[in-house]
Structure formats: structure tokens, C-alpha cells
Amino acid sequence: MPALMASSELAQRVLAGDRSALARAITLAQDGGEAGRELIRELYPSTGGASVVGVTGPPGAGKSTLISSLITRRRAAGSTVGVLSVDPTSPFSGGAVLGDRIRLAEHFLDSGVFIRSMASRGALGGLAAAALGALLLMDAAGFDAIYLETVGVGQAEIDVVDHVDGVLLVLVPGSGDSVQALKAGVMEIPDVIAINKADHPLAQTTLREVRGVLALAPPGSPRIPALLTDALSGEGVAELDAALEAHRARLVAQGALAARRRRNLRNEVLAHATARWRLELEERLEGDARFEALLDEVAGRRLDPLSAAEQISGQRDGA
């Protein structure tokens, strides 16, 4: 009972906008224990009010600086802003390589801005496993806008779409890899594309290339705006902010925001269920003689892995 009472008290403080309470709550959620799960259960009915934008792109594209410029505009408009930056994991400490004080430094002391870094810990898709919990807690704390910054971009990072209302893809001028990534299917991820560092000699060329790739989209596909920005000077940031707002307004007008969120939550529920089932399966098979014999057959090339998996599934169904 005392633990539940403590959880309830912490939840009330989060709802009241207490930043220290929010930081503590995110830490509990990140630890993956029952206390964090209890907090999310209690606060979940109070979520859904924030506009959540995922910001992804290759390392060095200037994502953090661009987010900082967007925050400046949001704050000038009177909005409160939360930022969750998912960083690569330090090989020494297991924590985030970049910390809260390094990125977005000019907003660190702003009471209307909350910034949190989270280590990816090798999670596929560039997102830490606890990212959704942190986003939900920020949402419950009453932020108007939340930016989720991911480690990078590529086929493994497409799960950012399972957490946000809209995706901003930030590209670097002159990066052939970025255009190739668009051609490989990453084009399906973003709702808005920014070619950052507009003063680069190849900025206009890259913009034309990106727009050329986008023009290959199937007929009837949503039009994805691509524009030039310079996060340091502020060039194009107002237009970028307007494009993000227009995308959200379009979703709301079409009744598509609720459908997108339902799809996201469906994927999240399935992901958590899959992870739980895998853990249960690993625990059940640990030291199991039949499983070890099956592995011997696979290692001896007498049984293929797919057939072995089918036998394990049959054992589970018959259990």
C-alpha cells in the first residue's frame, strides 16, 4: 500500500506540472519496474492532448539545433514544449552519450521546456524501449508540443512512426546517401522534409533531387513538403513550423489523427506483447533438454531452423 500511495502522489505531481516529479517518473518508467508501469497505468487516461512530432535524420544533419529553433517559435507562441532525445548508448556507462545539458542548452533553464535524453541501449529502430512511456508521461504533464529525436535514419529507424503524430525528416545537402535512403523506402516515413544548412553550395541541388524522388510517389499519395532550412540563422524555420502545423491540421480535418494514433497504439501493444512472449519462451526453454536436443539437430544440419521453430511452437501450443 505505501508504494501505491507513493506512486499516486508522484502521479498527481506530474499532472500538476512538477518538472522534478516528471523527471523521477521517467526514470522509473525507464527502469522497467512495477513502479513505472503503475505510474503509466494511472496517468494514461490523462494523455492524448500533446502534439507529438518525431524528428529523424542522419547524424550531423543538425536535428537538435533545428528542434531548438522550433522550440523558440513554440515558446514565443506561448506553448510549452517537451523534448525526448534518444541517444546512442555509451559503451562505458550504458547511459546516453549526449546529455540534457549539452544539447538544446539555451532552453535548459526555461520552465516552459522540459528536455530529457535517453540511451537507446542498442534498441532496433533507434528508439529506447522506454521511449513510449516517457512520451506518455510528458503528455500527461500537460506539454502542448513534444519532439522525439531519434538516433539516426534508415530502414531500422522506421518505428518512429509508431510513436508520433507526424514525422520530420532532416537531411544534409550533398548527401547522396540521404537521397538513396528516400529511394529505398524511407520516403514513406516523413510527413515533412527539411534540407538543413541552406547556405551549403549543394542545398538547392539536394532539394531538387529530393523533390524529384517525392514526385515518384503513387498517384493519390499525400503531398510531402520539402523545404530548405538553416537552424543557426533561422532561415526557413517559420515555414517549417507552418508545414508541421498544416500537416496536423489536415489530419484533424480529415479525421485521420485518431486513426493514426489507433494504428500506432496497436503496433505498440503488439510489440510489447511480442517482447513479453519472447521473454517467457526464453525462460521456459532455458535448460530444457528437448530444446537442447533440437539445437543439436540444427547445428548438425539435420534440421533447418524454420522446422525447429515450428516444433517449438507445437510444443508451446500443446503445453
Secondary structure as GFF3:
##gff-version 3
##sequence-region A 1 319
A	DSSP	alpha_helix	2	15	.	.	.	ID=ss1
A	DSSP	alpha_helix	19	31	.	.	.	ID=ss2
A	DSSP	alpha_helix	34	43	.	.	.	ID=ss3
A	DSSP	three_ten_helix	44	46	.	.	.	ID=ss4
A	DSSP	beta_strand	51	56	.	.	.	ID=ss5
A	DSSP	alpha_helix	63	76	.	.	.	ID=ss6
A	DSSP	beta_strand	81	87	.	.	.	ID=ss7
A	DSSP	three_ten_helix	105	107	.	.	.	ID=ss8
A	DSSP	beta_strand	113	119	.	.	.	ID=ss9
A	DSSP	three_ten_helix	124	126	.	.	.	ID=ss10
A	DSSP	alpha_helix	131	140	.	.	.	ID=ss11
A	DSSP	beta_strand	145	149	.	.	.	ID=ss12
A	DSSP	three_ten_helix	155	162	.	.	.	ID=ss13
A	DSSP	beta_strand	166	171	.	.	.	ID=ss14
A	DSSP	alpha_helix	176	183	.	.	.	ID=ss15
A	DSSP	three_ten_helix	186	188	.	.	.	ID=ss16
A	DSSP	beta_strand	192	195	.	.	.	ID=ss17
A	DSSP	alpha_helix	203	214	.	.	.	ID=ss18
A	DSSP	beta_strand	226	228	.	.	.	ID=ss19
A	DSSP	alpha_helix	237	254	.	.	.	ID=ss20
A	DSSP	alpha_helix	256	285	.	.	.	ID=ss21
A	DSSP	alpha_helix	289	299	.	.	.	ID=ss22
A	DSSP	alpha_helix	305	318	.	.	.	ID=ss23
###
